[in-house]
Every structure is written in structure tokens, then in C-alpha cells.
């Protein structure tokens, strides 16, 4: 696997697989990275599902981000943790893959994904199919080298509007070049949807903190994200307008509607629930 998948690949080894049906795998979060956001844990589960679906379809097609009904963020992941990944595929055709999945650390659940759907597109548009097949064989065999991931830059959000406690908008400038584009994807660089979601979560947390105080020893954190819809690819260099808007919430959660637009057109939408949790 070498240097091909070192910047944005979050499966070290596939320990069990029934292509098109299920897969189990692991990823060791390198101790040297400063953080590993929950959005990247969701990315790891999605990548495991992608390997199982691509193998089922002979690496002719690959899934891309589409829809996710619900993702629950159960506890944070720390540098040095070993993620145990699981995905169960409900349906896999030339049109799309439907799956659910989860990740645990030391047997403790850290994330759960429900009712995800990824449209299938020709693999050769994004990568060399034979190279993908070779990488899959490595993952199913000896595994990729541990600790190859060196972390990601922290994307700056330029605040453009704020109505305290009600609405917040910001501008995100997608970099024209970055190491993660080498993995996502070699033939067609695309800004990962999970990195966009991480930026949107940060914006919503900033909004919530303006009016919602956490008890001593606790902090506001994302608890679950619902109805994620990725509507278009994000190319290097694009400028995105992000928005987080408070909406009615259930129980004790703070809820925000998330959106991202490029050139006035919708790119992604979702709804986020935020709660106060005790510090680990």
C-alpha cells in the first residue's frame, strides 16, 4: 500500500469480510496526532463499507457520500486508541450501497451509523481499479502500515453573520492543494464530506455556547447528527457558505439545522443535536 493511502485512509486491516454483506476491521489512531474528530470515526466506518462493496462489484464501481439517516456520537476517540470497525451491508447493487455500522474502543461503543446510502459511480473516475484491488488484498492480508496518518490541518472558519443563540454563518475556503486529496481521490480530488461535517459541527457548537452553559465538569458536545444529505462534490479551491440555525429540540438537547452552499447552490444539509456531557 505504501504512500498511496497514507493521508486519508482509516482502515488498517480488514479482519473479516463477506463482500456485499458485512465487514470487520481495525484502525489505530496514531499517538502523534493532536485530535481525531468523531467525523473521522464515521469516515472510517464508511471506508470499511466502501471496501466491502467495491470487492463485491469487482472494483468496477465505488460508493461516494450520499445520505445518512442517523449518526450517534457516543464518546470521543483519543490519539492512541484502537478502533474496532464494523459494517453490515443491507443492499449492494450497481446503483448504490445501503449500510449501517459502528466503532468501538476496548469494547466500548464510540459511534453508530444507521441507514446510510452511497451512490455508486465508475471507480476509474476516481482511482485505478487494479490499484484498489491490490490495496484491498493488502488490507485483507498483512494490513497497511500502522501510524501512517499524520493528522489534518484545522480549517479556519471566517464568521460572516451572528445572531446570538439563533443563527451563525461562516465562510470556509477549501484548500486548492492538500495531502488528503492524494487519497480522496487520486484521479479526481474531492473535499471529503466528513471534513465538511466536522466544520459544520464546530460552527453549531460555537452557536450553542453563546446561550447554553454546561455544568461544571461538563462540556457541550455533538450527540447525534440526523438526515445528512450530500448533494454535490466539493472541489479544491471552492468557497463554501456554512450556516447553523437553532431549531426546536427534543429532551434536553440543543438542536441546530446545518447547511452548506457553494455559488448559491446547496451542497449539504443536516440536523445536529448537542448535549452537555461530563469530561472524560
N, C-alpha and C positions, 0 to 999 in steps of 0.2 A: 504493500500500500504506500509506503514511502512518504514523500512530501505531498502527494496528491490530496489526501484528506487529513490535513493537519490543522486547518484554521476554523472549520465549522462542521466537524463530524463528531457526533456524540454517541456512537456505538463502538465500543472497543472489541466486543466479541458477541457473536450470536451463539448462545449455548443450546438452544432448541428451536427447531423451525419445522413447520408444515406449511410450505409455500401456499399462499392464498387462504390460509386458515388461522394460523397463530404463530407467534414467535416469542422467544425469551432471550434476553441479552443483558450485558453489563456495560457500564461506563464509569471509569474512575475520574472524578473531578480532581485535576491537579492541585496539589497543595499550594503552588506558587501563584495561582490566580487570586485576585483580590475578592471576587464575588462570583457567584453562579446563580443568576436570577431564575425565578420559577419558570419564566417563559422559556428558558433554555432546557429545563427539565421536560416541558411539554414538547419541545423540539426533538429531544432525544427519543421520546416515545413515538413521535411521528416518523422519525427516521427509521426506527425499527420496523414500523408498519410498511414504510416505503420499500425496504429491502425484501420483506416477505411478499409484497405484491409484485414487485419487479421480477423476482425469481419465478413467481407463478406465471407471469406473462412472457417469460423468456427474454427479459430485458429489452423488449420492443418498445415498451411504454413505461412512463414513470408518473407517479402522482405529484400534484402540486397542491399548495394550500387552497382550501375552499371554504368549508363550513365546519363549525364545531358547536354542538348544542350546549355543552357544559364542560368546563374545566374547573376542578376544585383544587385550590392550593391549601394543602393540609399542614405543612410545616416547611420551614426554609431548609435549603441544602447548603452545606458549608464546604469550602475547599478541603480536599482530602477525603470526602465522602465517596463511597462506592454505591452507585445507582444500580439497582436491580430492576430491569425494564421488562414490561410485559405488554403484549398487544394481542387482541383477539379480533380477527377479521370476520365480519358478518357477510360481506359480499365483495367479490373482486372480479371485475369484468374489464373489457377494453374501454368502457366508458368511465368508470370510476371505482374507487375502493371505499368501503364503509367499514369503520373500525372503532373500537374502544381500547383503552389502555390505561396503564398505571405505572408508577415507580415507587419503590420502597428503598429505605436505607436501614440496614440492620434489622429488617423485618417490619419497620415502622413506615406506614404509608406517608408519602410526601406529596403526591399528586394523583389525580384521577381524571381521565378524559372520557366523555360519553358522547356517542353519536357524532363521530367525525366523518366527514366526506371529502375525499380528494379527487378532483377530476383527473383523468388520465390524458397525457399528451405524449407525442413521439419522443422517446428517450434521446434520440440522436440530435434533437434540437438543443439539448442541454448538456450532453456529455457523450463520450464514445461508449456505445453499448458493450463492446468487448472489454473495455477497461472496467466498467461497472461489474461485469460478470467476474472478472479476476479479483476485484476488491471484495465481492461477496464471498468468494471461495476462501479468501484470507480470513475474513470475519468468522466464517463457519469453521475454520481450522485453527491455526495458531493464534489468531487475533491480531489486531492492529497494535502498534507500539503504545504503551501507556504514557500518559502525561505529555502527549504531543500538542495539546491545546494550550495556547499561551495567553488566552483571555481576549477580550474585545475592548475597543475604545468606548468611552462613555459619551453618548451622543448628546450634544448640547441642545436644549430647547429654548428658543427665543420667545419669551412671553409677549403676546400681541394684544391680549384683552383679558380683563379680570373683573368679574362681578362677585365680590367676596361671598363664598359659600354657595353660589348659584352656578357660575359658569367661568370657565377658564379656557383660553385659546393660546396656542403656541405654534411657532414655525420650526419645522425640522428640515434641515438641509442634508439630504442623503449624500454621502461622500462619492466623489467621482471614481475613486480607487480605494480599495481596502483588501486586506488579506483574505477576509471571509468570502469575497467574490470568487476566489480561486476554487472554492468548494461549492459555491451556491450562485452560479453553476459555471463549470469551465468553458462551455461554449456560449452561454447566454447569462451574463451576470444579472442577478435579481436580488434586491434588498429583501432579506428574509422577513416573512410576515411576523415571526415571533419576536424579532427585534423591534418592529413597529409596535406590537402589542406591549412590549416592555416599556417603550417610551410613553404610550398612552396610559399605562398603569401609573407611571411616575407622575404624569400630569394630573390624573384623577386623585392621587394621594395628596399632592400639593393642594388641590382644591378642598379636599375633605379636612385637611389640617387647619384650614383657615377658621373653621367654625366648630370642629369636633375635637374635643380633648380626650386623650386616652388617660386612664387611671395611672397612678404612679407604678412603675414597674411593667407597664404595658406600652404597646405602640400600635398605631393604625397600620393595617396590612391588608393586602388583597386576599379575599377569602374564596371568591369564585368569579368566573367570567362566563357570560351566557351569550348565546346567539351570535357567535363570531361569524362574520361574513367577509371574506376576502374577495373583492370584486375585480381587481386587476393587478397585473405585475407592477412592481416599483423598480424603476431603472436607476442606475448610478447617476448622480447629479440632480435628480428630481427634488423639487421643493414641495414639502407636504404641509398642509394646514391641519393641525390637530385641535380637537375640541373635546372637553369633558364638561358635561352638564348634569347637575343634580336632578334626580328623578325620585318619585316616591319609592320607599324601600320597605322590605318585609322585616319583621322582628326588630333586632337592634342594629341591623346593617345600615350603612350609608351606601346609597346606590347612585351610580353615575352612568349616563349614556355617553359612549365614546364614538368618535368618528374621525376619519382622516380623508382629506380631499387633495387632489392634485389637479391644477389648472381648472379648478371649479367643479371637477367631477369626483364622485365618491370612489374611494379606494378601499376602505374598510370600515365596518361598523361592529359594535358590540355593546354589552352592558356589564358593568363591573360592580361587585358588591365588596364593601370594605368593612372590616370589624376591628375592634381592639383586642389584641392578644398579648398574653404575658410574654415578656422577654425570655428567651431560652437561657 
